[in-house]
Amino acid sequence: MTQDSHPAPTSMFAEVMGEDFARLHPMLQRRFGVGLAAGYACVGRGVMSRIERGPWWTVPFLQIGRLRNILVPDVGTDVPFTIGNYPYRDPFGRETITFVREYRMARAQRRFDATMVRSSRDGHIVDYLGTHQHLAVDLELRAEPDGSFLLRSGAQRFYEGPLAFRFPMLCSGRAELRESYDEATGQFRVRLAVRNRVFGFLFGYEGTFRAEFVDASDAPERLKPVRHERRE
């Protein structure tokens, strides 16, 4: 057997998506192939053509989220950004992937922190949001017919010390994120919309980025959360 014939290491995204993972565009398979076994990270640099928010009354909600890098309260066009997807093992022994986005807005630099683990309960992916992993969100992942990647958020749980409760969706929003690869430009395209079932659109963005795949078996400390949460 030749070296090239060995099966490639399987990422948590490939494990969760199963056969659906092979339906993604090859560059999306590489992007979401990040993991400890694969030994590499994905670093994206690009521009958000637009960052939008809902009506004026959504601003206090977004400002609260800003305090722990969960939401971005600003709006803008042609905003430079980076996204860092690094694998590491958290203090509880779980393989974890960072999804940290940094935006260079006109007046300030904003950051959205997220880390993903595979649930020990039923194997799906849990997305911890914020610097202290206060909010745990169940994710649904799937490949679209055109080879793009679709992520939808589901149930949310809030954790702080001994406090733990299911976060009411009336006070939150459901996210839908789509990523695709444009072969003509060699760029990834990303689009996000967060909506509340009663109040409608809360926050969203759309942009493009180029990705660099770098050797990595650990994440930079600055991209890791301040506090890790054991509860899923």
DOLOVO-583886 format. One line per field, with one value per residue (C-alpha): residue number from 1; residue in three letters; x, y, z. Coordinates in Angstrom, 2 decimals, decimal comma. Layout:
// DOLOVO-583886
sevo <- (NUM  ...)
pakol <- (ala  ...)
x <- (X  ...)
y <- (Y  ...)
z <- (Z  ...)
//
This chain:
// DOLOVO-583886
sevo <- (1  2  3  4  5  6  7  8  9  10  11  12  13  14  15  16  17  18  19  20  21  22  23  24  25  26  27  28  29  30  31  32  33  34  35  36  37  38  39  40  41  42  43  44  45  46  47  48  49  50  51  52  53  54  55  56  57  58  59  60  61  62  63  64  65  66  67  68  69  70  71  72  73  74  75  76  77  78  79  80  81  82  83  84  85  86  87  88  89  90  91  92  93  94  95  96  97  98  99  100  101  102  103  104  105  106  107  108  109  110  111  112  113  114  115  116  117  118  119  120  121  122  123  124  125  126  127  128  129  130  131  132  133  134  135  136  137  138  139  140  141  142  143  144  145  146  147  148  149  150  151  152  153  154  155  156  157  158  159  160  161  162  163  164  165  166  167  168  169  170  171  172  173  174  175  176  177  178  179  180  181  182  183  184  185  186  187  188  189  190  191  192  193  194  195  196  197  198  199  200  201  202  203  204  205  206  207  208  209  210  211  212  213  214  215  216  217  218  219  220  221  222  223  224  225  226  227  228  229  230  231  232)
pakol <- (met  thr  gln  asp  ser  his  pro  ala  pro  thr  ser  met  phe  ala  glu  val  met  gly  glu  asp  phe  ala  arg  leu  his  pro  met  leu  gln  arg  arg  phe  gly  val  gly  leu  ala  ala  gly  tyr  ala  cys  val  gly  arg  gly  val  met  ser  arg  ile  glu  arg  gly  pro  trp  trp  thr  val  pro  phe  leu  gln  ile  gly  arg  leu  arg  asn  ile  leu  val  pro  asp  val  gly  thr  asp  val  pro  phe  thr  ile  gly  asn  tyr  pro  tyr  arg  asp  pro  phe  gly  arg  glu  thr  ile  thr  phe  val  arg  glu  tyr  arg  met  ala  arg  ala  gln  arg  arg  phe  asp  ala  thr  met  val  arg  ser  ser  arg  asp  gly  his  ile  val  asp  tyr  leu  gly  thr  his  gln  his  leu  ala  val  asp  leu  glu  leu  arg  ala  glu  pro  asp  gly  ser  phe  leu  leu  arg  ser  gly  ala  gln  arg  phe  tyr  glu  gly  pro  leu  ala  phe  arg  phe  pro  met  leu  cys  ser  gly  arg  ala  glu  leu  arg  glu  ser  tyr  asp  glu  ala  thr  gly  gln  phe  arg  val  arg  leu  ala  val  arg  asn  arg  val  phe  gly  phe  leu  phe  gly  tyr  glu  gly  thr  phe  arg  ala  glu  phe  val  asp  ala  ser  asp  ala  pro  glu  arg  leu  lys  pro  val  arg  his  glu  arg  arg  glu)
x <- (0,00  1,42  1,49  -1,15  -3,56  -3,92  -7,29  -7,13  -7,68  -11,33  -12,42  -15,33  -17,30  -16,75  -17,75  -20,96  -21,96  -21,12  -21,62  -22,93  -19,40  -18,22  -20,87  -19,16  -16,90  -13,34  -12,09  -14,87  -13,92  -10,39  -11,58  -13,79  -11,19  -9,37  -8,65  -6,02  -5,60  -5,23  -2,61  -3,50  -5,46  -7,33  -6,73  -8,95  -8,43  -10,93  -13,56  -17,14  -18,98  -21,67  -22,38  -25,97  -28,22  -31,94  -34,01  -32,81  -34,30  -31,92  -28,91  -29,14  -29,36  -26,29  -24,38  -24,90  -23,56  -20,53  -19,36  -18,40  -17,65  -20,92  -22,43  -21,24  -23,33  -21,75  -22,67  -20,37  -19,33  -16,03  -14,87  -11,55  -11,75  -9,92  -11,19  -9,05  -9,97  -7,42  -7,67  -6,73  -7,61  -9,48  -8,91  -11,59  -9,82  -12,24  -11,05  -12,03  -11,98  -11,82  -14,07  -12,81  -13,70  -12,03  -13,42  -11,55  -14,49  -14,13  -14,22  -13,11  -11,95  -14,69  -14,43  -16,82  -15,60  -16,85  -15,41  -16,87  -16,78  -18,47  -21,14  -20,55  -24,34  -25,37  -22,38  -23,66  -21,55  -22,00  -20,93  -19,82  -20,21  -18,29  -15,13  -16,42  -18,42  -21,60  -23,87  -23,89  -25,73  -26,64  -25,76  -27,27  -24,80  -25,48  -24,19  -26,35  -26,88  -24,38  -21,63  -21,96  -22,01  -25,10  -25,12  -28,26  -28,35  -30,80  -31,39  -29,35  -28,28  -26,81  -24,15  -22,58  -21,21  -23,98  -26,57  -27,78  -30,94  -32,28  -32,10  -35,54  -35,52  -37,90  -34,93  -32,43  -32,11  -31,49  -28,50  -28,23  -24,74  -23,80  -20,29  -19,35  -16,23  -15,91  -13,52  -13,34  -11,87  -10,31  -12,23  -14,65  -17,99  -19,82  -23,29  -24,90  -28,33  -29,59  -33,34  -35,77  -39,05  -41,07  -38,88  -37,32  -33,82  -31,27  -27,82  -26,03  -23,08  -21,82  -18,26  -15,40  -12,03  -8,98  -7,76  -4,30  -3,80  -1,01  0,49  -1,01  -1,58  -2,69  -4,47  -2,82  -3,74  -5,32  -7,95  -8,94  -11,78  -11,02  -13,09  -14,02  -17,43  -17,76  -21,55  -22,86)
y <- (0,00  3,40  6,35  8,18  5,27  5,62  7,12  10,77  11,69  12,32  15,61  16,04  17,68  14,69  12,30  14,17  14,75  11,21  10,63  14,17  15,50  14,02  16,11  19,34  21,09  19,70  23,02  23,04  19,49  20,73  23,74  21,65  18,89  20,85  18,69  17,27  14,13  16,17  18,38  21,63  24,82  27,10  30,85  33,03  36,67  38,68  41,40  41,54  43,40  44,21  43,79  44,59  44,62  44,82  47,84  50,25  48,20  45,33  47,48  46,89  43,14  43,27  45,45  42,91  40,20  42,38  42,27  38,60  38,57  36,85  39,49  42,50  45,67  47,66  47,92  48,57  47,82  46,51  45,51  43,59  40,45  37,27  33,89  31,39  27,70  25,94  22,52  21,97  19,73  21,53  20,99  18,25  16,26  17,18  17,97  21,58  23,79  27,58  29,73  33,18  36,07  39,47  42,55  45,82  48,20  51,94  52,88  49,73  46,17  43,68  39,96  37,01  34,00  30,46  27,03  23,72  20,28  17,00  16,17  13,13  12,75  12,07  12,94  16,18  19,36  21,87  25,47  27,37  31,11  33,88  34,38  32,31  29,65  30,89  29,82  26,27  25,89  22,67  22,72  21,10  20,68  19,68  19,82  21,64  20,31  22,85  21,62  24,50  24,11  24,96  25,41  26,03  26,64  24,89  24,62  26,92  26,51  29,13  28,21  30,39  28,79  26,64  28,37  26,37  26,76  26,32  29,75  30,88  31,35  34,29  36,17  34,89  34,11  31,22  31,48  30,24  30,29  29,29  28,86  28,12  28,15  30,29  28,54  31,56  33,80  31,17  32,56  31,27  33,04  33,30  34,57  34,67  35,73  35,62  35,90  35,85  34,07  37,03  40,08  39,04  39,89  40,67  40,51  39,31  39,62  38,61  38,47  36,60  35,37  33,42  30,61  29,49  25,99  25,86  23,10  23,19  20,82  23,53  26,88  30,18  31,07  34,36  32,42  30,13  31,05  32,54  29,80  26,33  24,85  21,10  20,99  20,57)
z <- (0,00  -0,94  1,43  -0,61  -0,30  3,47  4,44  5,38  9,06  9,81  11,33  13,72  10,90  8,61  11,40  12,16  8,53  7,38  3,66  3,33  3,93  0,61  -1,18  -0,14  -2,62  -2,17  -0,82  1,78  2,70  3,27  5,24  7,52  7,67  10,39  13,43  15,74  13,63  10,44  12,12  10,39  10,90  8,51  8,65  6,49  5,57  3,59  3,49  4,68  1,93  4,47  8,18  9,12  12,16  12,72  13,85  16,54  19,36  18,60  19,58  23,38  22,74  20,48  22,93  25,70  23,41  22,58  26,21  25,87  22,12  21,24  18,93  16,92  17,41  14,55  10,89  7,96  4,42  3,07  6,55  6,70  8,82  9,75  10,90  12,77  12,83  15,05  16,73  20,37  23,30  26,04  29,81  29,79  27,06  24,29  20,79  20,17  17,06  17,31  15,13  16,10  13,79  14,13  12,36  11,79  11,98  11,34  15,03  16,82  16,39  17,15  17,78  17,73  19,73  19,20  19,92  18,75  20,35  19,57  22,14  24,34  24,63  21,06  18,85  17,33  17,38  20,18  19,54  22,65  22,15  23,84  25,81  28,75  26,86  28,54  25,69  24,27  20,96  19,14  15,44  12,37  9,47  5,91  2,34  -0,18  -3,76  -5,13  -2,78  -0,32  3,46  5,50  9,28  11,33  15,07  17,35  21,10  23,33  26,96  29,30  31,89  34,58  37,76  39,27  37,09  34,09  32,04  28,55  26,93  25,71  21,95  22,35  23,80  21,26  17,57  15,23  12,94  9,38  7,90  4,36  2,99  -0,60  -2,74  -5,85  -8,24  -10,54  -7,82  -5,55  -2,58  -0,01  0,25  3,57  4,46  7,91  9,10  12,69  13,14  16,02  15,32  16,62  15,98  12,69  11,49  14,24  12,69  9,58  7,26  3,83  2,55  0,91  2,11  1,04  3,25  4,26  5,66  8,23  10,35  13,84  16,74  19,17  19,04  19,98  23,56  22,46  20,47  23,34  25,71  29,11  30,75  29,48  30,22  30,84  30,49  26,96)
//
